Amino acid sequence: MNIADNINKQPVGRATLVVNDKCGDPINYLYKINHLAYHIPWLVKSLAIAVLKDGEAMTPESTRNLVDIYYDNQRNQ
């Protein structure tokens, strides 16, 4: 089973844990990721897939930047 199938078949909570683990900062990012998971679950799953597929390509900083951008955008709608 490939990474995308594995993530997409599981609840978004699993994807949230993957993204939060990559961010490495649960205090500042878990609530943002949970918010996105509630409002835009496909986005969190997509981020989790990118984190797992790209490994080194997505650094904690780049992952945090993406979470911040999408969180701020979603909150301003």
Distance bins in CASP14 RR format, pairs under 12 A and 6 or more apart:
PFRMAT RR
TARGET T0000
AUTHOR 0000-0000-0000
RMODE 2
METHOD distances of the structure
MODEL  1
1 7 0 0 0 0 0 1 0 0 0 0 0
1 8 0 0 0 0 0 1 0 0 0 0 0
1 9 0 0 0 0 1 0 0 0 0 0 0
1 10 0 0 0 0 0 1 0 0 0 0 0
2 8 0 0 0 0 1 0 0 0 0 0 0
2 9 0 0 0 0 0 1 0 0 0 0 0
2 49 0 0 0 0 1 0 0 0 0 0 0
2 52 0 0 0 0 1 0 0 0 0 0 0
2 53 0 0 0 0 1 0 0 0 0 0 0
3 9 0 0 0 0 0 1 0 0 0 0 0
3 10 0 0 0 0 0 1 0 0 0 0 0
3 14 0 0 0 0 0 1 0 0 0 0 0
3 15 0 0 0 0 0 1 0 0 0 0 0
3 18 0 0 0 0 1 0 0 0 0 0 0
3 45 0 0 0 0 0 1 0 0 0 0 0
3 46 0 0 0 0 0 1 0 0 0 0 0
3 48 0 0 0 0 1 0 0 0 0 0 0
3 49 1 0 1 0 0 0 0 0 0 0 0
3 50 0 0 0 0 1 0 0 0 0 0 0
3 51 0 0 0 0 1 0 0 0 0 0 0
3 52 1 0 1 0 0 0 0 0 0 0 0
3 53 1 0 1 0 0 0 0 0 0 0 0
3 54 0 0 0 0 0 1 0 0 0 0 0
3 55 0 0 0 0 0 1 0 0 0 0 0
4 10 0 0 0 0 0 1 0 0 0 0 0
4 15 0 0 0 0 0 1 0 0 0 0 0
4 42 0 0 0 0 0 1 0 0 0 0 0
4 45 0 0 0 0 1 0 0 0 0 0 0
4 46 0 0 0 0 1 0 0 0 0 0 0
4 48 0 0 0 0 1 0 0 0 0 0 0
4 49 1 0 1 0 0 0 0 0 0 0 0
4 50 0 0 0 0 1 0 0 0 0 0 0
4 52 0 0 0 0 1 0 0 0 0 0 0
4 53 1 0 0 1 0 0 0 0 0 0 0
5 45 0 0 0 0 0 1 0 0 0 0 0
5 49 0 0 0 0 1 0 0 0 0 0 0
5 52 0 0 0 0 0 1 0 0 0 0 0
5 53 0 0 0 0 0 1 0 0 0 0 0
6 14 0 0 0 0 1 0 0 0 0 0 0
6 15 0 0 0 0 0 1 0 0 0 0 0
6 18 0 0 0 0 0 1 0 0 0 0 0
6 45 0 0 0 0 0 1 0 0 0 0 0
6 48 0 0 0 0 1 0 0 0 0 0 0
6 49 0 0 0 0 1 0 0 0 0 0 0
6 52 0 0 0 0 1 0 0 0 0 0 0
6 53 0 0 0 0 0 1 0 0 0 0 0
7 13 0 0 0 0 0 1 0 0 0 0 0
7 14 1 0 0 1 0 0 0 0 0 0 0
7 15 1 0 1 0 0 0 0 0 0 0 0
7 16 0 0 0 0 0 1 0 0 0 0 0
7 17 0 0 0 0 0 1 0 0 0 0 0
7 18 1 0 0 1 0 0 0 0 0 0 0
7 19 0 0 0 0 0 1 0 0 0 0 0
7 41 0 0 0 0 0 1 0 0 0 0 0
7 42 0 0 0 0 0 1 0 0 0 0 0
7 44 0 0 0 0 1 0 0 0 0 0 0
7 45 1 0 1 0 0 0 0 0 0 0 0
7 46 0 0 0 0 1 0 0 0 0 0 0
7 47 0 0 0 0 1 0 0 0 0 0 0
7 48 1 0 1 0 0 0 0 0 0 0 0
7 49 1 0 1 0 0 0 0 0 0 0 0
7 50 0 0 0 0 0 1 0 0 0 0 0
7 51 0 0 0 0 1 0 0 0 0 0 0
7 52 1 0 0 1 0 0 0 0 0 0 0
7 53 0 0 0 0 1 0 0 0 0 0 0
8 14 0 0 0 0 0 1 0 0 0 0 0
8 15 0 0 0 0 1 0 0 0 0 0 0
8 41 0 0 0 0 0 1 0 0 0 0 0
8 42 0 0 0 0 1 0 0 0 0 0 0
8 44 0 0 0 0 0 1 0 0 0 0 0
8 45 1 0 0 1 0 0 0 0 0 0 0
8 46 0 0 0 0 1 0 0 0 0 0 0
8 48 0 0 0 0 1 0 0 0 0 0 0
8 49 1 0 0 1 0 0 0 0 0 0 0
8 52 0 0 0 0 0 1 0 0 0 0 0
9 15 0 0 0 0 0 1 0 0 0 0 0
9 45 0 0 0 0 0 1 0 0 0 0 0
9 49 0 0 0 0 0 1 0 0 0 0 0
10 16 0 0 0 0 0 1 0 0 0 0 0
10 17 0 0 0 0 1 0 0 0 0 0 0
10 18 0 0 0 0 1 0 0 0 0 0 0
10 41 0 0 0 0 0 1 0 0 0 0 0
10 44 0 0 0 0 0 1 0 0 0 0 0
10 45 0 0 0 0 1 0 0 0 0 0 0
10 48 0 0 0 0 1 0 0 0 0 0 0
10 49 0 0 0 0 0 1 0 0 0 0 0
10 52 0 0 0 0 0 1 0 0 0 0 0
11 17 0 0 0 0 0 1 0 0 0 0 0
11 18 0 0 0 0 0 1 0 0 0 0 0
11 37 0 0 0 0 1 0 0 0 0 0 0
11 41 0 0 0 0 1 0 0 0 0 0 0
11 44 0 0 0 0 0 1 0 0 0 0 0
11 45 0 0 0 0 1 0 0 0 0 0 0
11 48 0 0 0 0 0 1 0 0 0 0 0
12 18 0 0 0 0 0 1 0 0 0 0 0
12 19 0 0 0 0 0 1 0 0 0 0 0
12 33 0 0 0 0 1 0 0 0 0 0 0
12 34 0 0 0 0 1 0 0 0 0 0 0
12 35 0 0 0 0 0 1 0 0 0 0 0
12 36 0 0 0 0 1 0 0 0 0 0 0
12 37 1 0 1 0 0 0 0 0 0 0 0
12 38 0 0 0 0 1 0 0 0 0 0 0
12 39 0 0 0 0 0 1 0 0 0 0 0
12 40 0 0 0 0 1 0 0 0 0 0 0
12 41 1 0 1 0 0 0 0 0 0 0 0
12 42 0 0 0 0 1 0 0 0 0 0 0
12 43 0 0 0 0 1 0 0 0 0 0 0
12 44 1 0 1 0 0 0 0 0 0 0 0
12 45 1 0 0 1 0 0 0 0 0 0 0
12 46 0 0 0 0 0 1 0 0 0 0 0
12 47 0 0 0 0 0 1 0 0 0 0 0
12 48 0 0 0 0 1 0 0 0 0 0 0
13 19 0 0 0 0 1 0 0 0 0 0 0
13 20 0 0 0 0 1 0 0 0 0 0 0
13 21 0 0 0 0 0 1 0 0 0 0 0
13 30 0 0 0 0 0 1 0 0 0 0 0
13 33 0 0 0 0 1 0 0 0 0 0 0
13 34 0 0 0 0 1 0 0 0 0 0 0
13 36 0 0 0 0 0 1 0 0 0 0 0
13 37 1 0 0 1 0 0 0 0 0 0 0
13 38 0 0 0 0 0 1 0 0 0 0 0
13 41 0 0 0 0 1 0 0 0 0 0 0
13 44 1 0 0 1 0 0 0 0 0 0 0
13 45 0 0 0 0 1 0 0 0 0 0 0
13 48 0 0 0 0 1 0 0 0 0 0 0
14 20 0 0 0 0 0 1 0 0 0 0 0
14 21 0 0 0 0 0 1 0 0 0 0 0
14 33 0 0 0 0 0 1 0 0 0 0 0
14 37 0 0 0 0 0 1 0 0 0 0 0
14 41 0 0 0 0 0 1 0 0 0 0 0
14 44 0 0 0 0 1 0 0 0 0 0 0
14 45 0 0 0 0 1 0 0 0 0 0 0
14 48 1 0 0 1 0 0 0 0 0 0 0
14 49 0 0 0 0 0 1 0 0 0 0 0
14 52 0 0 0 0 0 1 0 0 0 0 0
15 21 0 0 0 0 0 1 0 0 0 0 0
15 22 0 0 0 0 0 1 0 0 0 0 0
15 33 0 0 0 0 1 0 0 0 0 0 0
15 34 0 0 0 0 0 1 0 0 0 0 0
15 36 0 0 0 0 1 0 0 0 0 0 0
15 37 1 0 0 1 0 0 0 0 0 0 0
15 40 0 0 0 0 0 1 0 0 0 0 0
15 41 1 0 0 1 0 0 0 0 0 0 0
15 42 0 0 0 0 1 0 0 0 0 0 0
15 43 0 0 0 0 1 0 0 0 0 0 0
15 44 1 0 1 0 0 0 0 0 0 0 0
15 45 1 0 1 0 0 0 0 0 0 0 0
15 46 0 0 0 0 1 0 0 0 0 0 0
15 47 1 0 0 1 0 0 0 0 0 0 0
15 48 1 1 0 0 0 0 0 0 0 0 0
15 49 1 0 0 1 0 0 0 0 0 0 0
15 50 0 0 0 0 0 1 0 0 0 0 0
15 51 0 0 0 0 1 0 0 0 0 0 0
15 52 0 0 0 0 1 0 0 0 0 0 0
16 22 0 0 0 0 0 1 0 0 0 0 0
16 23 0 0 0 0 0 1 0 0 0 0 0
16 26 0 0 0 0 0 1 0 0 0 0 0
16 29 0 0 0 0 1 0 0 0 0 0 0
16 30 1 0 0 1 0 0 0 0 0 0 0
16 31 0 0 0 0 0 1 0 0 0 0 0
16 32 0 0 0 0 0 1 0 0 0 0 0
16 33 1 0 1 0 0 0 0 0 0 0 0
16 34 1 0 0 1 0 0 0 0 0 0 0
16 35 0 0 0 0 0 1 0 0 0 0 0
16 36 0 0 0 0 1 0 0 0 0 0 0
16 37 1 0 1 0 0 0 0 0 0 0 0
16 38 0 0 0 0 1 0 0 0 0 0 0
16 40 0 0 0 0 0 1 0 0 0 0 0
16 41 0 0 0 0 1 0 0 0 0 0 0
16 43 0 0 0 0 0 1 0 0 0 0 0
16 44 1 0 1 0 0 0 0 0 0 0 0
16 45 0 0 0 0 1 0 0 0 0 0 0
16 47 0 0 0 0 1 0 0 0 0 0 0
16 48 1 0 0 1 0 0 0 0 0 0 0
16 51 0 0 0 0 0 1 0 0 0 0 0
16 67 0 0 0 0 0 1 0 0 0 0 0
17 23 0 0 0 0 0 1 0 0 0 0 0
17 24 0 0 0 0 0 1 0 0 0 0 0
17 26 0 0 0 0 1 0 0 0 0 0 0
17 29 0 0 0 0 0 1 0 0 0 0 0
17 30 0 0 0 0 1 0 0 0 0 0 0
17 33 0 0 0 0 1 0 0 0 0 0 0
17 34 0 0 0 0 0 1 0 0 0 0 0
17 37 0 0 0 0 0 1 0 0 0 0 0
17 44 0 0 0 0 0 1 0 0 0 0 0
17 45 0 0 0 0 0 1 0 0 0 0 0
17 47 0 0 0 0 0 1 0 0 0 0 0
17 48 0 0 0 0 1 0 0 0 0 0 0
17 51 0 0 0 0 0 1 0 0 0 0 0
17 52 0 0 0 0 0 1 0 0 0 0 0
18 24 0 0 0 0 0 1 0 0 0 0 0
18 33 0 0 0 0 1 0 0 0 0 0 0
18 37 0 0 0 0 0 1 0 0 0 0 0
18 44 0 0 0 0 1 0 0 0 0 0 0
18 45 0 0 0 0 1 0 0 0 0 0 0
18 46 0 0 0 0 0 1 0 0 0 0 0
18 47 0 0 0 0 1 0 0 0 0 0 0
18 48 1 0 1 0 0 0 0 0 0 0 0
18 49 0 0 0 0 1 0 0 0 0 0 0
18 50 0 0 0 0 1 0 0 0 0 0 0
18 51 1 0 1 0 0 0 0 0 0 0 0
18 52 1 0 0 1 0 0 0 0 0 0 0
18 53 0 0 0 0 0 1 0 0 0 0 0
18 55 0 0 0 0 0 1 0 0 0 0 0
18 58 0 0 0 0 0 1 0 0 0 0 0
18 63 0 0 0 0 1 0 0 0 0 0 0
19 25 0 0 0 0 0 1 0 0 0 0 0
19 26 0 0 0 0 0 1 0 0 0 0 0
19 29 1 0 0 1 0 0 0 0 0 0 0
19 30 0 0 0 0 1 0 0 0 0 0 0
19 32 0 0 0 0 1 0 0 0 0 0 0
19 33 1 0 1 0 0 0 0 0 0 0 0
19 34 0 0 0 0 0 1 0 0 0 0 0
19 36 0 0 0 0 1 0 0 0 0 0 0
19 37 0 0 0 0 1 0 0 0 0 0 0
19 41 0 0 0 0 0 1 0 0 0 0 0
19 43 0 0 0 0 1 0 0 0 0 0 0
19 44 1 0 0 1 0 0 0 0 0 0 0
19 45 0 0 0 0 1 0 0 0 0 0 0
19 46 0 0 0 0 1 0 0 0 0 0 0
19 47 1 0 1 0 0 0 0 0 0 0 0
19 48 1 0 1 0 0 0 0 0 0 0 0
19 49 0 0 0 0 1 0 0 0 0 0 0
19 50 0 0 0 0 1 0 0 0 0 0 0
19 51 1 0 0 1 0 0 0 0 0 0 0
19 52 0 0 0 0 1 0 0 0 0 0 0
19 58 0 0 0 0 1 0 0 0 0 0 0
19 60 0 0 0 0 0 1 0 0 0 0 0
19 62 0 0 0 0 0 1 0 0 0 0 0
19 63 1 0 0 1 0 0 0 0 0 0 0
19 64 0 0 0 0 1 0 0 0 0 0 0
19 66 0 0 0 0 1 0 0 0 0 0 0
19 67 1 0 0 1 0 0 0 0 0 0 0
19 70 0 0 0 0 0 1 0 0 0 0 0
19 71 0 0 0 0 0 1 0 0 0 0 0
20 26 1 0 1 0 0 0 0 0 0 0 0
20 27 0 0 0 0 0 1 0 0 0 0 0
20 28 0 0 0 0 0 1 0 0 0 0 0
20 29 1 0 1 0 0 0 0 0 0 0 0
20 30 1 0 1 0 0 0 0 0 0 0 0
20 31 0 0 0 0 1 0 0 0 0 0 0
20 32 0 0 0 0 1 0 0 0 0 0 0
20 33 1 0 1 0 0 0 0 0 0 0 0
20 34 0 0 0 0 1 0 0 0 0 0 0
20 36 0 0 0 0 0 1 0 0 0 0 0
20 37 0 0 0 0 1 0 0 0 0 0 0
20 44 0 0 0 0 1 0 0 0 0 0 0
20 47 0 0 0 0 0 1 0 0 0 0 0
20 48 0 0 0 0 1 0 0 0 0 0 0
20 51 0 0 0 0 0 1 0 0 0 0 0
20 60 0 0 0 0 0 1 0 0 0 0 0
20 63 0 0 0 0 1 0 0 0 0 0 0
20 64 0 0 0 0 0 1 0 0 0 0 0
20 67 0 0 0 0 1 0 0 0 0 0 0
21 29 0 0 0 0 0 1 0 0 0 0 0
21 30 0 0 0 0 0 1 0 0 0 0 0
21 33 0 0 0 0 0 1 0 0 0 0 0
21 47 0 0 0 0 0 1 0 0 0 0 0
21 48 0 0 0 0 1 0 0 0 0 0 0
21 51 0 0 0 0 1 0 0 0 0 0 0
21 52 0 0 0 0 0 1 0 0 0 0 0
21 55 0 0 0 0 0 1 0 0 0 0 0
21 58 0 0 0 0 0 1 0 0 0 0 0
21 60 0 0 0 0 1 0 0 0 0 0 0
21 63 0 0 0 0 1 0 0 0 0 0 0
22 29 0 0 0 0 1 0 0 0 0 0 0
22 33 0 0 0 0 0 1 0 0 0 0 0
22 44 0 0 0 0 0 1 0 0 0 0 0
22 47 0 0 0 0 1 0 0 0 0 0 0
22 48 0 0 0 0 1 0 0 0 0 0 0
22 49 0 0 0 0 0 1 0 0 0 0 0
22 50 0 0 0 0 1 0 0 0 0 0 0
22 51 1 0 1 0 0 0 0 0 0 0 0
22 52 0 0 0 0 1 0 0 0 0 0 0
22 53 0 0 0 0 0 1 0 0 0 0 0
22 54 0 0 0 0 1 0 0 0 0 0 0
22 55 0 0 0 0 1 0 0 0 0 0 0
22 56 0 0 0 0 0 1 0 0 0 0 0
22 57 0 0 0 0 0 1 0 0 0 0 0
22 58 1 0 0 1 0 0 0 0 0 0 0
22 59 0 0 0 0 1 0 0 0 0 0 0
22 60 1 0 1 0 0 0 0 0 0 0 0
22 61 0 0 0 0 0 1 0 0 0 0 0
22 62 0 0 0 0 1 0 0 0 0 0 0
22 63 1 0 1 0 0 0 0 0 0 0 0
22 64 0 0 0 0 1 0 0 0 0 0 0
22 65 0 0 0 0 0 1 0 0 0 0 0
22 66 0 0 0 0 0 1 0 0 0 0 0
22 67 0 0 0 0 1 0 0 0 0 0 0
23 29 1 0 1 0 0 0 0 0 0 0 0
23 30 0 0 0 0 1 0 0 0 0 0 0
23 31 0 0 0 0 0 1 0 0 0 0 0
23 32 0 0 0 0 1 0 0 0 0 0 0
23 33 1 0 0 1 0 0 0 0 0 0 0
23 36 0 0 0 0 0 1 0 0 0 0 0
23 44 0 0 0 0 0 1 0 0 0 0 0
23 47 0 0 0 0 1 0 0 0 0 0 0
23 48 0 0 0 0 0 1 0 0 0 0 0
23 51 0 0 0 0 1 0 0 0 0 0 0
23 58 0 0 0 0 0 1 0 0 0 0 0
23 59 0 0 0 0 0 1 0 0 0 0 0
23 60 1 0 1 0 0 0 0 0 0 0 0
23 61 0 0 0 0 1 0 0 0 0 0 0
23 62 0 0 0 0 0 1 0 0 0 0 0
23 63 1 0 1 0 0 0 0 0 0 0 0
23 64 1 0 1 0 0 0 0 0 0 0 0
23 65 0 0 0 0 1 0 0 0 0 0 0
23 66 0 0 0 0 1 0 0 0 0 0 0
23 67 1 0 0 1 0 0 0 0 0 0 0
23 68 0 0 0 0 1 0 0 0 0 0 0
23 71 0 0 0 0 0 1 0 0 0 0 0
24 30 0 0 0 0 1 0 0 0 0 0 0
24 33 0 0 0 0 0 1 0 0 0 0 0
24 51 0 0 0 0 0 1 0 0 0 0 0
24 59 0 0 0 0 0 1 0 0 0 0 0
24 60 1 0 1 0 0 0 0 0 0 0 0
24 61 0 0 0 0 0 1 0 0 0 0 0
24 63 0 0 0 0 1 0 0 0 0 0 0
24 64 0 0 0 0 1 0 0 0 0 0 0
24 67 0 0 0 0 0 1 0 0 0 0 0
25 31 0 0 0 0 0 1 0 0 0 0 0
25 32 0 0 0 0 1 0 0 0 0 0 0
25 33 0 0 0 0 0 1 0 0 0 0 0
25 60 1 0 0 1 0 0 0 0 0 0 0
25 61 0 0 0 0 0 1 0 0 0 0 0
25 63 0 0 0 0 1 0 0 0 0 0 0
25 64 1 0 0 1 0 0 0 0 0 0 0
25 67 0 0 0 0 1 0 0 0 0 0 0
25 68 0 0 0 0 0 1 0 0 0 0 0
26 32 0 0 0 0 0 1 0 0 0 0 0
26 33 0 0 0 0 1 0 0 0 0 0 0
26 34 0 0 0 0 0 1 0 0 0 0 0
26 64 0 0 0 0 0 1 0 0 0 0 0
27 33 0 0 0 0 0 1 0 0 0 0 0
28 60 0 0 0 0 0 1 0 0 0 0 0
28 64 0 0 0 0 1 0 0 0 0 0 0
28 67 0 0 0 0 1 0 0 0 0 0 0
28 68 0 0 0 0 1 0 0 0 0 0 0
28 71 0 0 0 0 0 1 0 0 0 0 0
29 35 0 0 0 0 0 1 0 0 0 0 0
29 36 0 0 0 0 0 1 0 0 0 0 0
29 37 0 0 0 0 0 1 0 0 0 0 0
29 44 0 0 0 0 0 1 0 0 0 0 0
29 47 0 0 0 0 0 1 0 0 0 0 0
29 60 0 0 0 0 1 0 0 0 0 0 0
29 61 0 0 0 0 0 1 0 0 0 0 0
29 63 0 0 0 0 1 0 0 0 0 0 0
29 64 1 0 0 1 0 0 0 0 0 0 0
29 65 0 0 0 0 0 1 0 0 0 0 0
29 66 0 0 0 0 0 1 0 0 0 0 0
29 67 1 0 1 0 0 0 0 0 0 0 0
29 68 0 0 0 0 1 0 0 0 0 0 0
29 70 0 0 0 0 0 1 0 0 0 0 0
29 71 0 0 0 0 1 0 0 0 0 0 0
30 36 0 0 0 0 0 1 0 0 0 0 0
30 37 0 0 0 0 0 1 0 0 0 0 0
30 44 0 0 0 0 0 1 0 0 0 0 0
30 64 0 0 0 0 0 1 0 0 0 0 0
30 67 0 0 0 0 0 1 0 0 0 0 0
30 71 0 0 0 0 0 1 0 0 0 0 0
31 37 0 0 0 0 0 1 0 0 0 0 0
31 38 0 0 0 0 0 1 0 0 0 0 0
31 67 0 0 0 0 0 1 0 0 0 0 0
31 71 0 0 0 0 1 0 0 0 0 0 0
31 75 0 0 0 0 0 1 0 0 0 0 0
32 38 0 0 0 0 0 1 0 0 0 0 0
32 39 0 0 0 0 0 1 0 0 0 0 0
32 40 0 0 0 0 0 1 0 0 0 0 0
32 43 0 0 0 0 0 1 0 0 0 0 0
32 44 0 0 0 0 0 1 0 0 0 0 0
32 47 0 0 0 0 0 1 0 0 0 0 0
32 63 0 0 0 0 0 1 0 0 0 0 0
32 64 0 0 0 0 1 0 0 0 0 0 0
32 65 0 0 0 0 0 1 0 0 0 0 0
32 66 0 0 0 0 0 1 0 0 0 0 0
32 67 1 0 1 0 0 0 0 0 0 0 0
32 68 1 0 0 1 0 0 0 0 0 0 0
32 69 0 0 0 0 0 1 0 0 0 0 0
32 70 0 0 0 0 1 0 0 0 0 0 0
32 71 1 0 1 0 0 0 0 0 0 0 0
32 72 0 0 0 0 1 0 0 0 0 0 0
32 73 0 0 0 0 0 1 0 0 0 0 0
32 74 0 0 0 0 1 0 0 0 0 0 0
32 75 0 0 0 0 1 0 0 0 0 0 0
33 39 0 0 0 0 0 1 0 0 0 0 0
33 40 0 0 0 0 0 1 0 0 0 0 0
33 41 0 0 0 0 0 1 0 0 0 0 0
33 43 0 0 0 0 1 0 0 0 0 0 0
33 44 1 0 0 1 0 0 0 0 0 0 0
33 45 0 0 0 0 0 1 0 0 0 0 0
33 47 0 0 0 0 1 0 0 0 0 0 0
33 48 0 0 0 0 1 0 0 0 0 0 0
33 51 0 0 0 0 0 1 0 0 0 0 0
33 63 0 0 0 0 1 0 0 0 0 0 0
33 64 0 0 0 0 0 1 0 0 0 0 0
33 66 0 0 0 0 0 1 0 0 0 0 0
33 67 1 0 0 1 0 0 0 0 0 0 0
33 68 0 0 0 0 0 1 0 0 0 0 0
33 70 0 0 0 0 1 0 0 0 0 0 0
33 71 0 0 0 0 1 0 0 0 0 0 0
33 74 0 0 0 0 0 1 0 0 0 0 0
34 40 0 0 0 0 0 1 0 0 0 0 0
34 41 0 0 0 0 0 1 0 0 0 0 0
34 44 0 0 0 0 1 0 0 0 0 0 0
34 67 0 0 0 0 0 1 0 0 0 0 0
34 71 0 0 0 0 0 1 0 0 0 0 0
34 74 0 0 0 0 0 1 0 0 0 0 0
35 41 0 0 0 0 0 1 0 0 0 0 0
35 43 0 0 0 0 0 1 0 0 0 0 0
35 44 0 0 0 0 1 0 0 0 0 0 0
35 67 0 0 0 0 1 0 0 0 0 0 0
35 68 0 0 0 0 0 1 0 0 0 0 0
35 70 0 0 0 0 1 0 0 0 0 0 0
35 71 1 0 0 1 0 0 0 0 0 0 0
35 72 0 0 0 0 0 1 0 0 0 0 0
35 73 0 0 0 0 0 1 0 0 0 0 0
35 74 1 0 0 1 0 0 0 0 0 0 0
35 75 1 0 0 1 0 0 0 0 0 0 0
36 42 0 0 0 0 1 0 0 0 0 0 0
36 43 1 0 1 0 0 0 0 0 0 0 0
36 44 1 0 1 0 0 0 0 0 0 0 0
36 45 0 0 0 0 0 1 0 0 0 0 0
36 46 0 0 0 0 0 1 0 0 0 0 0
36 47 0 0 0 0 1 0 0 0 0 0 0
36 48 0 0 0 0 0 1 0 0 0 0 0
36 66 0 0 0 0 0 1 0 0 0 0 0
36 67 1 0 0 1 0 0 0 0 0 0 0
36 68 0 0 0 0 0 1 0 0 0 0 0
36 69 0 0 0 0 0 1 0 0 0 0 0
36 70 1 0 1 0 0 0 0 0 0 0 0
36 71 1 0 0 1 0 0 0 0 0 0 0
36 72 0 0 0 0 0 1 0 0 0 0 0
36 73 0 0 0 0 1 0 0 0 0 0 0
36 74 1 0 0 1 0 0 0 0 0 0 0
36 75 0 0 0 0 1 0 0 0 0 0 0
37 43 0 0 0 0 1 0 0 0 0 0 0
37 44 1 0 1 0 0 0 0 0 0 0 0
37 45 0 0 0 0 1 0 0 0 0 0 0
37 46 0 0 0 0 0 1 0 0 0 0 0
37 47 0 0 0 0 1 0 0 0 0 0 0
37 48 0 0 0 0 1 0 0 0 0 0 0
37 67 0 0 0 0 0 1 0 0 0 0 0
37 70 0 0 0 0 0 1 0 0 0 0 0
37 71 0 0 0 0 0 1 0 0 0 0 0
37 74 0 0 0 0 0 1 0 0 0 0 0
38 44 0 0 0 0 1 0 0 0 0 0 0
38 71 0 0 0 0 0 1 0 0 0 0 0
38 74 0 0 0 0 1 0 0 0 0 0 0
39 70 0 0 0 0 1 0 0 0 0 0 0
39 71 0 0 0 0 1 0 0 0 0 0 0
39 73 0 0 0 0 0 1 0 0 0 0 0
39 74 1 0 1 0 0 0 0 0 0 0 0
39 75 0 0 0 0 1 0 0 0 0 0 0
39 77 0 0 0 0 1 0 0 0 0 0 0
40 46 0 0 0 0 1 0 0 0 0 0 0
40 47 0 0 0 0 0 1 0 0 0 0 0
40 67 0 0 0 0 0 1 0 0 0 0 0
40 70 1 0 0 1 0 0 0 0 0 0 0
40 71 0 0 0 0 1 0 0 0 0 0 0
40 73 0 0 0 0 1 0 0 0 0 0 0
40 74 1 0 0 1 0 0 0 0 0 0 0
40 75 0 0 0 0 0 1 0 0 0 0 0
40 77 0 0 0 0 0 1 0 0 0 0 0
41 47 0 0 0 0 0 1 0 0 0 0 0
41 48 0 0 0 0 0 1 0 0 0 0 0
41 74 0 0 0 0 0 1 0 0 0 0 0
42 48 0 0 0 0 0 1 0 0 0 0 0
42 49 0 0 0 0 0 1 0 0 0 0 0
42 70 0 0 0 0 0 1 0 0 0 0 0
43 49 0 0 0 0 0 1 0 0 0 0 0
43 50 0 0 0 0 0 1 0 0 0 0 0
43 66 0 0 0 0 1 0 0 0 0 0 0
43 67 0 0 0 0 1 0 0 0 0 0 0
43 69 0 0 0 0 0 1 0 0 0 0 0
43 70 1 0 0 1 0 0 0 0 0 0 0
43 71 0 0 0 0 0 1 0 0 0 0 0
43 73 0 0 0 0 0 1 0 0 0 0 0
43 74 0 0 0 0 1 0 0 0 0 0 0
44 50 0 0 0 0 0 1 0 0 0 0 0
44 51 0 0 0 0 0 1 0 0 0 0 0
44 63 0 0 0 0 0 1 0 0 0 0 0
44 66 0 0 0 0 0 1 0 0 0 0 0
44 67 0 0 0 0 1 0 0 0 0 0 0
44 70 0 0 0 0 1 0 0 0 0 0 0
44 71 0 0 0 0 0 1 0 0 0 0 0
44 74 0 0 0 0 0 1 0 0 0 0 0
45 51 0 0 0 0 0 1 0 0 0 0 0
45 52 0 0 0 0 0 1 0 0 0 0 0
46 52 0 0 0 0 0 1 0 0 0 0 0
46 53 0 0 0 0 0 1 0 0 0 0 0
46 54 0 0 0 0 0 1 0 0 0 0 0
46 58 0 0 0 0 0 1 0 0 0 0 0
46 63 0 0 0 0 0 1 0 0 0 0 0
46 66 0 0 0 0 1 0 0 0 0 0 0
46 67 0 0 0 0 0 1 0 0 0 0 0
46 70 0 0 0 0 0 1 0 0 0 0 0
47 53 0 0 0 0 0 1 0 0 0 0 0
47 54 0 0 0 0 0 1 0 0 0 0 0
47 58 0 0 0 0 1 0 0 0 0 0 0
47 62 0 0 0 0 0 1 0 0 0 0 0
47 63 1 0 0 1 0 0 0 0 0 0 0
47 64 0 0 0 0 0 1 0 0 0 0 0
47 65 0 0 0 0 0 1 0 0 0 0 0
47 66 1 0 0 1 0 0 0 0 0 0 0
47 67 1 0 0 1 0 0 0 0 0 0 0
47 69 0 0 0 0 0 1 0 0 0 0 0
47 70 0 0 0 0 1 0 0 0 0 0 0
47 71 0 0 0 0 0 1 0 0 0 0 0
48 54 0 0 0 0 0 1 0 0 0 0 0
48 55 0 0 0 0 0 1 0 0 0 0 0
48 58 0 0 0 0 0 1 0 0 0 0 0
48 63 0 0 0 0 1 0 0 0 0 0 0
48 66 0 0 0 0 0 1 0 0 0 0 0
48 67 0 0 0 0 0 1 0 0 0 0 0
49 55 0 0 0 0 0 1 0 0 0 0 0
49 58 0 0 0 0 0 1 0 0 0 0 0
50 57 0 0 0 0 1 0 0 0 0 0 0
50 58 1 0 1 0 0 0 0 0 0 0 0
50 59 0 0 0 0 0 1 0 0 0 0 0
50 62 0 0 0 0 1 0 0 0 0 0 0
50 63 0 0 0 0 1 0 0 0 0 0 0
50 66 0 0 0 0 1 0 0 0 0 0 0
50 67 0 0 0 0 0 1 0 0 0 0 0
51 57 0 0 0 0 1 0 0 0 0 0 0
51 58 1 0 1 0 0 0 0 0 0 0 0
51 59 0 0 0 0 0 1 0 0 0 0 0
51 60 0 0 0 0 1 0 0 0 0 0 0
51 62 0 0 0 0 1 0 0 0 0 0 0
51 63 1 0 0 1 0 0 0 0 0 0 0
51 64 0 0 0 0 0 1 0 0 0 0 0
51 66 0 0 0 0 1 0 0 0 0 0 0
51 67 0 0 0 0 0 1 0 0 0 0 0
52 58 0 0 0 0 1 0 0 0 0 0 0
52 63 0 0 0 0 0 1 0 0 0 0 0
54 62 0 0 0 0 1 0 0 0 0 0 0
54 63 0 0 0 0 1 0 0 0 0 0 0
54 66 0 0 0 0 0 1 0 0 0 0 0
55 62 0 0 0 0 0 1 0 0 0 0 0
55 63 0 0 0 0 0 1 0 0 0 0 0
56 62 0 0 0 0 0 1 0 0 0 0 0
56 63 0 0 0 0 0 1 0 0 0 0 0
57 63 0 0 0 0 0 1 0 0 0 0 0
58 64 0 0 0 0 0 1 0 0 0 0 0
58 65 0 0 0 0 0 1 0 0 0 0 0
58 66 0 0 0 0 1 0 0 0 0 0 0
58 67 0 0 0 0 0 1 0 0 0 0 0
59 65 0 0 0 0 1 0 0 0 0 0 0
59 66 0 0 0 0 0 1 0 0 0 0 0
60 66 0 0 0 0 0 1 0 0 0 0 0
60 67 0 0 0 0 0 1 0 0 0 0 0
61 67 0 0 0 0 0 1 0 0 0 0 0
61 68 0 0 0 0 0 1 0 0 0 0 0
62 68 0 0 0 0 0 1 0 0 0 0 0
62 69 0 0 0 0 0 1 0 0 0 0 0
63 69 0 0 0 0 0 1 0 0 0 0 0
63 70 0 0 0 0 0 1 0 0 0 0 0
64 70 0 0 0 0 0 1 0 0 0 0 0
64 71 0 0 0 0 0 1 0 0 0 0 0
65 71 0 0 0 0 0 1 0 0 0 0 0
65 72 0 0 0 0 0 1 0 0 0 0 0
66 72 0 0 0 0 0 1 0 0 0 0 0
66 73 0 0 0 0 0 1 0 0 0 0 0
67 73 0 0 0 0 0 1 0 0 0 0 0
67 74 0 0 0 0 0 1 0 0 0 0 0
68 74 0 0 0 0 0 1 0 0 0 0 0
68 75 0 0 0 0 0 1 0 0 0 0 0
69 75 0 0 0 0 0 1 0 0 0 0 0
69 76 0 0 0 0 0 1 0 0 0 0 0
70 76 0 0 0 0 0 1 0 0 0 0 0
70 77 0 0 0 0 0 1 0 0 0 0 0
71 77 0 0 0 0 0 1 0 0 0 0 0
END
